[in-house]
C-alpha cells in the first residue's frame, strides 16, 4: 500500500504550481477546470512519483488563522545536509519565511522549516 496523493486548497493556483515546479522539480499535469462547480486543480508529480494535488474553489477563500488539528506540514527529503542547507539558503534569498533551522531535532532529523507562498509549512530534511 502507498499514499497515492495528498491535496491542499490554495488561493492562487498558478503561483503555487510555479513554486513547486521551481523549487521541487514538480511536473504539473493538465489543469482540470469544472466551471459549473467553480473548481480548478493540478496534479503535481515529483521524481519519486509522489503527487500533490493543488486545488482552488471559488467558494473557498479564507485561510485558517491559527494552528488547527489536521495536517501540519509536507516534508521533502533532499538527500543530504548540504542540500538542505543549499535549499534553505535559496528559499531565504528568494524571500520565503524561514520558520526554523537548519537544525538537528530532538528525534535526530536534520531539517529546516519554511512557509510556501500561502503560509503552508514545508519541511526540508535529509
N, C-alpha and C positions, 0 to 999 in steps of 0.2 A: 504494500500500500504506500502511496505517496500523496503529498498535497499537490493537487492539480494547479490551483492558483489561489491567490488572495486578492481581495478587491478593496479599493478605497474611493470614497467620494471626494471629489475635488471641485474647486471653483473654476479654475482656468485649465481646461483640458489640454490645450495646445502647449501652454507653458510647462505644465507638469510632464507631458510627453517629451518635450525638448530636454528638460532637466535629466530624466532617466536615460535618454539616449546619449546625452553629452557626457555625463559622469559615470554611468554604469554600463555603457555599451548595449543598452536595451534596443531591441528591434521591434518597432511597432507594426502590428498587423493593420489591416484596413479599418478605418473608422466606421463604427456602427452608429447609425442615427435612426431613431424611431421618432419621427416628427409628431405623431399622434400623442405619444406619452411625454414628449419633451426630454428624451433621454439620449445621451451620446456616450460612447465608450471606445477605448482602445485596449487591446491585449498587448502587453509589452513582454517580450521573451528575452531572457538572459542566456548567456552562453552555456549555462548548466541545464537549460530547458525549463527552469523555473519561470513562472509567469505571474505578472502583476496586472490586474485589470484596474484601469483608472476610469472612473465614471463621473458623469455630470448629469444632473437633472434640473430642469427649470424650476421645480418646486422645492429644491433643497438649496438654500443659500446661506444658512447660518452655521458657523463652526461652534463646537464646544469651547467654552472659555476657560475651562479648568480640567485637570486630570479627572478622568472618569474610569469606571470599571470597563474592561474590554481590552482590545488590542492596545499595546503600549508603544511598540516600535517595530520597524523592519530592520533586520541585520544583514549586512553583506560581508562575507568572508573574502578578504583581499589576498590572503596567502602569506603575508609576512608583515613584521613590524614596520619595515621600511616602507612598504606600500601603504600601510595605514597612515604613517607619518606624511608621506607624499600627498595622499588624497586629502588628508586633514588640512595640510598647508594650502593645497589648491582651492578647496572649498572656502576656507577662511579668506584667502586672497580675493576670491570672487564674490565675497560679501555674504556668505551663508552663515547664520549664527551658530557658533560652537557652544554646545551645552556643557560638555566636559571632556577632558582627555587631551591628548592620548595619555592613557594610564593603565596600570595593571589593577584590575578589580579584585575584590576580596575572594572571588572564586577562581582567580587565576587568568582571566581573559585580558588580553591587551586590546584596548578599544578606545575609540573616541565616539562621541555622540554629537550630532548637529541637527539643525532643522532644515527641512526642504523648503521650497518657495512658499508653501502654505502652512508651515509650522509643524508638520508631522515629523516625528523623531526618526532619525536614521542612525543606526549603529554601524560603525566600521570596525571590523575585528580581523584577527589573523585567521 
